[in-house]
Amino acid sequence: MDYILHLGKDKKLRKVLENQDSLVLDRRKKIYLRLCASIMSQQLSTKVAEVIYNRFLALYGKKEPTARQILDTPFETLRSIGLSNAKANYVHNVCRFFIEEKITDAQLCKMSNEEVIAKLTQIKGVGKWTTEMILMFSLQHEDVFPVDDLGIQQAMTKLYKLDPSNKKLLYEQMLKVAEKWRPYRTYACIYLWRWKDGE
């Protein structure tokens, strides 16, 4: 595992790696659907998010719907499964954008981090953080660092004894530490999330 040797050069991170299983990044299909699921789960516990997503799939006979099927689903129907007005709108926005721009998974797979972020954040309701999660967990990009992620901030504050009171300074310090992890920053982040949740 190249990434373990590389990340292990960081002594503090090495302790985190030592107590965990190795990782394999998955490539997932239907990026429009992953974005919709991500929007649905925002500000919800994992358990509640799962319930809502299962209700969503139930609208389509428990099969994964196409972008067109989702866009053709009446707004009230999306509201009825527990989505807020805003989230129902954003889900429609995602599907409309993918249809109108004729975006395919294959196209997204060929793009750099910056290109994917620039493309998908054009959609109202899709921010940089959501796109970074797509890069990490659906498109298998190995070098993504979501500096805005609260879990990563908490884990790095604790592991590297950073001061979280000054956000600007904290970001600078986090980026400096993470620079050593290139080109495997995605793996480092997943290990940090696991470490934080397991503590």
SERO-4910 file (N, C-alpha, C, O; in steps of 0.05 Angstrom, whole numbers):
BEGIN
 pado doro    nc1    nc2    nc3   cac1   cac2   cac3    cc1    cc2    cc3    oc1    oc2    oc3
  Met    A     17    -24      0      0      0      0     17     25      0     28     33     21
  Asp    A     21     37    -23     37     61    -26     29     83     -7     46     96      6
  Tyr    A      3     87     -4     -6    110     12      1    106     41      6    126     55
  Ile    A      2     82     51      8     77     79     37     85     85     43     98    105
  Leu    A     55     77     67     84     84     70     87    114     69    102    126     85
  His    A     73    127     50     76    156     47     65    171     71     78    188     82
  Leu    A     40    164     79     27    178    101     41    172    128     41    188    146
  Gly    A     53    148    129     67    140    154     92    157    160    103    156    182
  Lys    A    101    173    140    124    191    145    116    213    165    134    225    178
  Asp    A     90    218    167     80    237    186     77    222    213     58    206    215
  Lys    A     95    227    232     95    211    257     68    210    271     60    190    281
  Lys    A     55    234    272     30    235    287      8    219    273     -8    205    285
  Leu    A      8    222    246    -12    207    231     -7    177    231    -25    161    229
  Arg    A     19    170    233     26    141    233     12    127    256      3    104    253
  Lys    A     10    140    279     -3    127    302    -33    122    296    -44    102    304
  Val    A    -45    140    281    -73    137    273    -76    114    253    -95     98    255
  Leu    A    -57    111    235    -58     90    214    -54     62    227    -66     43    218
  Glu    A    -36     61    247    -28     35    258    -52     19    270    -51     -5    269
  Asn    A    -72     33    280    -94     19    293   -118     15    276   -140      8    286
  Gln    A   -115     18    249   -138     16    232   -133     -3    208   -110     -7    200
  Asp    A   -155    -13    197   -152    -30    173   -146    -12    149   -151     12    148
  Ser    A   -134    -25    128   -128    -10    104   -153     -3     88   -175    -14     93
  Leu    A   -151     15     70   -174     26     56   -173     20     26   -152     18     14
  Val    A   -197     17     14   -199     16    -15   -221     36    -22   -243     35    -11
  Leu    A   -215     55    -40   -235     74    -49   -253     61    -70   -244     47    -88
  Asp    A   -279     66    -67   -298     55    -87   -306     76   -107   -308    100   -101
  Arg    A   -310     66   -132   -322     84   -152   -351     77   -153   -359     54   -157
  Arg    A   -368     98   -151   -397     93   -151   -409    106   -175   -401    127   -184
  Lys    A   -429     92   -186   -442    103   -210   -465    122   -203   -472    125   -180
  Lys    A   -476    135   -224   -499    153   -221   -493    176   -202   -504    178   -180
  Ile    A   -475    193   -210   -466    215   -193   -489    234   -186   -490    244   -164
  Tyr    A   -507    238   -205   -531    255   -199   -546    244   -174   -556    260   -158
  Leu    A   -548    218   -172   -562    205   -150   -547    208   -124   -559    212   -103
  Arg    A   -520    206   -126   -503    209   -102   -506    238    -91   -507    243    -67
  Leu    A   -508    257   -110   -511    285   -102   -538    289    -89   -541    303    -68
  Cys    A   -559    277   -100   -586    279    -88   -586    267    -60   -597    279    -42
  Ala    A   -573    244    -57   -572    231    -31   -557    248    -11   -565    250     13
  Ser    A   -536    261    -20   -520    278     -3   -537    303      7   -535    311     30
  Ile    A   -552    314    -12   -569    337     -5   -590    328     16   -596    342     35
  Met    A   -602    305     11   -623    295     29   -612    291     57   -627    295     77
  Ser    A   -587    282     59   -576    275     86   -565    298    101   -558    295    125
  Gln    A   -563    322     89   -551    345    102   -566    352    128   -590    353    129
  Gln    A   -550    358    149   -561    365    175   -578    344    188   -594    350    206
  Leu    A   -575    319    180   -591    298    192   -572    276    203   -549    274    194
  Ser    A   -582    262    223   -565    239    232   -565    218    211   -583    217    194
  Thr    A   -546    200    211   -543    179    191   -569    162    190   -578    154    169
  Lys    A   -580    157    214   -604    140    216   -628    152    202   -642    139    186
  Val    A   -633    178    208   -656    192    196   -651    195    165   -670    191    150
  Ala    A   -626    201    157   -620    204    129   -626    178    114   -636    178     92
  Glu    A   -620    155    127   -625    129    114   -655    124    111   -663    114     90
  Val    A   -670    131    131   -700    128    129   -711    144    106   -727    134     90
  Ile    A   -702    169    104   -712    186     82   -703    176     55   -719    176     36
  Tyr    A   -678    167     53   -669    157     27   -684    132     19   -690    128     -5
  Asn    A   -690    115     38   -706     91     32   -734     98     23   -746     85      6
  Arg    A   -746    118     35   -773    128     27   -771    138     -2   -789    134    -18
  Phe    A   -749    152     -8   -744    163    -34   -743    140    -55   -756    142    -76
  Leu    A   -727    119    -49   -725     96    -68   -752     82    -71   -758     72    -92
  Ala    A   -767     82    -49   -794     68    -50   -812     82    -71   -830     69    -81
  Leu    A   -808    107    -76   -824    122    -96   -820    109   -124   -837    112   -142
  Tyr    A   -797     96   -128   -790     85   -154   -788     54   -153   -772     42   -167
  Gly    A   -806     43   -136   -806     13   -134   -779      2   -124   -771    -20   -132
  Lys    A   -766     17   -106   -741      9    -93   -718      7   -113   -697     -4   -107
  Lys    A   -721     17   -137   -699     17   -157   -688     45   -158   -701     65   -151
  Glu    A   -662     47   -167   -650     73   -169   -661     88   -193   -659     78   -216
  Pro    A   -673    111   -189   -686    125   -211   -666    140   -229   -644    145   -221
  Thr    A   -675    145   -253   -659    162   -271   -663    191   -263   -681    198   -248
  Ala    A   -645    208   -274   -648    237   -269   -675    247   -279   -688    264   -266
  Arg    A   -683    237   -302   -709    245   -314   -733    237   -296   -751    253   -292
  Gln    A   -732    213   -285   -753    204   -267   -755    222   -242   -777    228   -233
  Ile    A   -732    229   -231   -733    247   -207   -744    274   -214   -760    285   -200
  Leu    A   -735    285   -237   -745    311   -246   -775    311   -251   -789    331   -247
  Asp    A   -785    288   -261   -814    285   -266   -830    280   -241   -855    280   -242
  Thr    A   -817    275   -219   -831    270   -194   -842    297   -183   -826    315   -179
  Pro    A   -868    299   -178   -879    324   -168   -865    333   -142   -858    317   -125
  Phe    A   -862    359   -140   -850    372   -117   -864    363    -91   -850    357    -71
  Glu    A   -890    361    -91   -906    353    -67   -899    324    -59   -898    318    -35
  Thr    A   -893    308    -79   -886    280    -72   -859    279    -58   -856    264    -38
  Leu    A   -841    295    -67   -814    296    -54   -817    307    -25   -804    298     -7
  Arg    A   -835    327    -22   -840    338      4   -852    317     23   -846    317     47
  Ser    A   -869    300     12   -884    280     28   -866    259     41   -874    246     60
  Ile    A   -841    255     31   -823    235     43   -806    248     65   -789    234     77
  Gly    A   -810    274     70   -796    286     92   -774    306     83   -758    315    100
  Leu    A   -774    314     58   -755    334     48   -766    362     53   -790    366     50
  Ser    A   -748    380     60   -757    408     63   -762    420     35   -754    408     15
  Asn    A   -774    443     35   -778    457      9   -752    460     -6   -749    455    -29
  Ala    A   -732    470      9   -705    476     -3   -693    450    -14   -683    450    -37
  Lys    A   -693    429      2   -681    403     -8   -695    392    -32   -682    382    -51
  Ala    A   -722    393    -32   -737    384    -56   -729    400    -81   -726    388   -102
  Asn    A   -726    426    -77   -717    443    -99   -689    435   -109   -684    433   -133
  Tyr    A   -671    432    -89   -643    425    -96   -641    399   -111   -625    396   -130
  Val    A   -656    379   -103   -656    353   -116   -665    356   -145   -653    344   -163
  His    A   -686    371   -149   -695    377   -177   -673    392   -192   -668    387   -216
  Asn    A   -660    411   -179   -638    427   -192   -616    409   -202   -606    412   -224
  Val    A   -608    390   -185   -587    371   -193   -594    356   -218   -579    355   -238
  Cys    A   -618    345   -218   -626    328   -241   -630    345   -267   -623    336   -289
  Arg    A   -641    369   -263   -644    386   -286   -617    393   -298   -614    393   -323
  Phe    A   -598    399   -281   -571    407   -290   -558    384   -305   -546    388   -327
  Phe    A   -560    360   -294   -547    336   -307   -560    331   -334   -546    323   -353
  Ile    A   -586    334   -337   -600    330   -362   -593    351   -382   -585    346   -405
  Glu    A   -595    376   -374   -590    399   -392   -561    400   -402   -555    406   -425
  Glu    A   -543    394   -383   -514    396   -390   -504    369   -402   -481    367   -410
  Lys    A   -522    349   -403   -515    322   -413   -489    311   -399   -471    301   -412
  Ile    A   -489    313   -372   -466    305   -357   -467    274   -353   -488    264   -345
  Thr    A   -445    261   -358   -443    232   -353   -422    226   -331   -405    243   -326
  Asp    A   -425    203   -319   -404    195   -300   -377    194   -313   -357    202   -301
  Ala    A   -376    184   -338   -350    181   -352   -336    208   -355   -312    210   -351
  Gln    A   -352    229   -361   -340    256   -363   -329    265   -337   -306    275   -335
  Leu    A   -344    262   -316   -335    271   -289   -310    256   -280   -293    267   -267
  Cys    A   -309    230   -288   -285    214   -280   -260    224   -292   -238    220   -281
  Lys    A   -262    237   -315   -238    247   -329   -229    275   -319   -207    283   -325
  Met    A   -246    288   -304   -240    315   -295   -222    316   -270   -221    297   -254
  Ser    A   -208    338   -267   -192    342   -242   -210    350   -220   -234    356   -224
  Asn    A   -199    351   -195   -215    360   -172   -227    387   -177   -251    392   -173
  Glu    A   -210    406   -187   -219    434   -191   -241    435   -212   -260    450   -208
  Glu    A   -238    419   -233   -259    420   -255   -285    409   -245   -306    421   -251
  Val    A   -285    388   -229   -310    376   -218   -323    397   -199   -347    401   -201
  Ile    A   -307    409   -182   -318    429   -163   -330    452   -178   -352    461   -172
  Ala    A   -315    462   -199   -325    485   -214   -351    478   -229   -369    495   -231
  Lys    A   -353    454   -239   -377    445   -254   -401    442   -235   -422    454   -239
  Leu    A   -398    426   -214   -421    418   -198   -430    440   -179   -454    441   -171
  Thr    A   -412    458   -171   -421    480   -153   -437    501   -168   -447    521   -156
  Gln    A   -440    498   -194   -458    516   -209   -487    510   -202   -505    526   -206
  Ile    A   -492    486   -191   -519    477   -184   -527    490   -158   -513    488   -138
  Lys    A   -550    504   -157   -559    516   -132   -566    494   -113   -582    477   -118
  Gly    A   -553    495    -89   -558    474    -69   -534    456    -66   -533    439    -48
  Val    A   -515    458    -85   -491    440    -84   -467    458    -78   -460    475    -94
  Gly    A   -455    454    -55   -432    470    -47   -406    455    -51   -405    432    -60
  Lys    A   -384    468    -44   -357    457    -47   -354    431    -30   -343    411    -40
  Trp    A   -363    432     -6   -360    408     12   -375    384      0   -363    362     -1
  Thr    A   -399    388     -9   -415    365    -21   -400    354    -45   -398    329    -48
  Thr    A   -388    371    -61   -374    362    -85   -348    348    -76   -341    328    -89
  Glu    A   -335    357    -55   -311    343    -46   -318    315    -36   -302    296    -41
  Met    A   -341    312    -23   -349    285    -15   -354    266    -39   -348    243    -38
  Ile    A   -365    278    -60   -369    263    -85   -342    254    -97   -339    231   -105
  Leu    A   -323    273    -97   -296    266   -107   -284    243    -91   -271    226   -103
  Met    A   -287    244    -65   -274    224    -48   -288    197    -49   -276    176    -51
  Phe    A   -315    198    -46   -330    173    -42   -344    161    -66   -354    139    -65
  Ser    A   -345    177    -88   -358    166   -112   -339    165   -136   -341    147   -153
  Leu    A   -321    184   -138   -303    186   -161   -275    176   -156   -258    177   -174
  Gln    A   -270    166   -132   -244    153   -125   -220    172   -128   -198    163   -134
  His    A   -224    198   -124   -201    216   -125   -184    213    -99   -195    216    -77
  Glu    A   -159    208   -102   -142    201    -79   -131    225    -64   -121    223    -42
  Asp    A   -133    249    -76   -120    272    -64   -139    296    -60   -137    317    -73
  Val    A   -159    292    -43   -178    313    -37   -175    320     -7   -173    303     10
  Phe    A   -176    346     -2   -173    355     26   -195    375     32   -193    399     26
  Pro    A   -217    366     45   -240    384     52   -235    400     77   -243    392     99
  Val    A   -221    422     73   -212    438     97   -236    449    113   -233    455    137
  Asp    A   -259    452    100   -283    462    114   -297    441    131   -316    448    146
  Asp    A   -289    416    128   -303    395    143   -298    396    173   -275    396    182
  Leu    A   -320    398    188   -317    401    217   -303    377    230   -286    381    248
  Gly    A   -308    353    221   -295    329    232   -265    330    228   -250    323    246
  Ile    A   -257    338    204   -228    340    198   -215    362    215   -193    358    226
  Gln    A   -229    384    218   -219    406    235   -215    396    264   -195    401    276
  Gln    A   -235    382    274   -234    372    302   -211    352    305   -196    352    325
  Ala    A   -209    333    286   -189    312    288   -161    324    286   -143    317    302
  Met    A   -157    343    268   -130    355    265   -123    374    288   -100    375    297
  Thr    A   -143    387    299   -139    404    322   -128    387    346   -110    395    360
  Lys    A   -141    364    349   -133    346    371   -106    333    366    -89    333    383
  Leu    A   -102    322    342    -78    307    336    -53    325    334    -32    317    344
  Tyr    A    -56    348    323    -33    366    318    -32    390    337    -16    408    334
  Lys    A    -50    389    358    -51    410    378    -53    438    365    -38    456    372
  Leu    A    -72    441    347    -77    466    333    -97    483    349   -113    472    364
  Asp    A    -96    509    346   -114    526    360   -138    533    342   -135    546    322
  Pro    A   -162    523    350   -186    527    333   -199    555    335   -218    561    321
  Ser    A   -188    572    353   -202    597    359   -200    617    335   -218    633    331
  Asn    A   -178    616    320   -175    633    297   -178    616    272   -159    602    264
  Lys    A   -202    618    259   -208    602    235   -188    605    213   -179    585    201
  Lys    A   -180    629    207   -162    634    184   -135    621    190   -123    608    172
  Leu    A   -125    624    214    -99    612    221   -102    581    222    -84    567    213
  Leu    A   -124    571    232   -129    542    233   -127    531    204   -114    510    200
  Tyr    A   -141    543    185   -141    534    158   -113    533    146   -105    514    133
  Glu    A    -98    554    152    -70    556    142    -53    533    153    -38    520    139
  Gln    A    -56    528    179    -41    506    192    -49    479    181    -33    461    176
  Met    A    -76    475    178    -86    450    167    -75    444    139    -66    422    133
  Leu    A    -76    465    122    -66    461     95    -36    455     94    -27    440     78
  Lys    A    -22    468    113      7    463    114     13    434    122     30    421    110
  Val    A     -1    424    143      3    397    151     -5    377    129      9    358    123
  Ala    A    -28    383    116    -38    365     95    -21    364     70    -22    345     54
  Glu    A     -5    385     66     12    387     43     31    363     42     37    352     20
  Lys    A     39    353     65     58    330     67     44    305     58     58    285     50
  Trp    A     18    304     59      3    280     52     -2    276     23     -8    254     14
  Arg    A      2    297      7     -2    294    -22     14    271    -33     36    267    -22
  Pro    A      5    255    -52    -20    257    -67    -42    238    -55    -59    227    -69
  Tyr    A    -41    234    -28    -60    215    -16    -77    228      6    -83    215     26
  Arg    A    -85    253      2    -99    267     24   -126    255     30   -135    257     53
  Thr    A   -139    243     10   -165    230     15   -163    208     36   -179    207     55
  Tyr    A   -142    192     33   -138    169     52   -133    181     80   -144    171    100
  Ala    A   -116    201     82   -110    213    108   -136    222    121   -139    218    145
  Cys    A   -153    235    106   -178    246    117   -196    223    127   -208    225    149
  Ile    A   -198    202    112   -216    180    120   -205    167    146   -220    161    164
  Tyr    A   -179    164    148   -167    154    173   -172    173    196   -178    164    219
  Leu    A   -171    199    191   -176    219    213   -205    218    222   -211    220    246
  Trp    A   -224    215    203   -252    213    210   -257    188    228   -270    189    248
  Arg    A   -246    166    219   -249    141    234   -237    143    262   -250    135    282
  Trp    A   -214    155    263   -200    158    289   -216    175    308   -220    169    331
  Lys    A   -227    197    297   -243    216    313   -268    202    323   -276    205    347
  Asp    A   -281    187    306   -307    173    313   -302    149    332   -319    142    347
  Gly    A   -278    138    330   -272    114    346   -262    120    373   -262    103    391
  Glu    A   -254    145    377   -242    153    403   -263    153    425   -256    159    448
***
